[in-house]
Amino acid sequence: MNNLMRIFIVLSFLVEFEAAIAQVPQAEGSPLLGEWRYVSAQHEGKKPYSTFVIKLHRSSGNQVAGAYCFITEEGRRVDCNPDGVNNLSGVISPDGLRATINFFSFFGAKDGVADVSLSNGELHWKVIKTPDGDFFYGPFDAFLVRNEKPSRNKPVVSNRAYLYAGPTSKSKSKAYLIKGDEVELLNISDSLKFWRIRYTTTDRRTIERWIECGTVNACP
């Protein structure tokens, strides 16, 4: 076999190999996966008017699952689940750049459908079928940026989140935070039921206390 024939065979093999690689579905390592966040412009209050967080992970094959947390009207409406229940499920496209997501609202609306895709490095969430029944406050169309290092800041998702002097139920105080207040998670208790948190008040004072993990949707 002469050298030209060898070169031809090698080149043919490389072309076929690259074509085969290009046909492999990329859903498993899809850039859609991870944590994404959208924060609206500030209104007159001290905190954002709306915050929308999406967390997506691969469940199996090209299937995707996850959850969103939408806080709007400066914390007066909180569409989140304190127990970490998934409300997103769908299928990722073969190239891994788009997904059709079925979802429901934690307010009770069901059978919604959203198109999720990448646009200039941002995650584009677009509702193409509004969920039926009860309440759904959106968002209907939003661009989210990736949390490269997910924040340790968490919003309070319970109506009242009581503060504790220590990581035990006996140390409960009368003070509490409300839905939409944002706290910084410092460390979790040995029992895994309480987080030590840091909270900055509207007059810029900083306090550190303990809080039940479920009130900030951060139980292990």
Protein Blocks (a to p, Z undefined) as FASTA:
>chain_A
ZZklmmmmmmmmmmmmmmmmmmpcfklmgckgccddddddddfblbdfbdcddddddfbh
jbccddddddeehhpaccddfklpafbdcdddfkopaccdddddfklpghiacddddeeh
iacdddfbdceehidebjfbdcddddfbacfbdcdfbfbdcddfbfcfklpcfbdcdehi
acddfbdcfkopaccdddddfkopacdddddfklnopaZZ
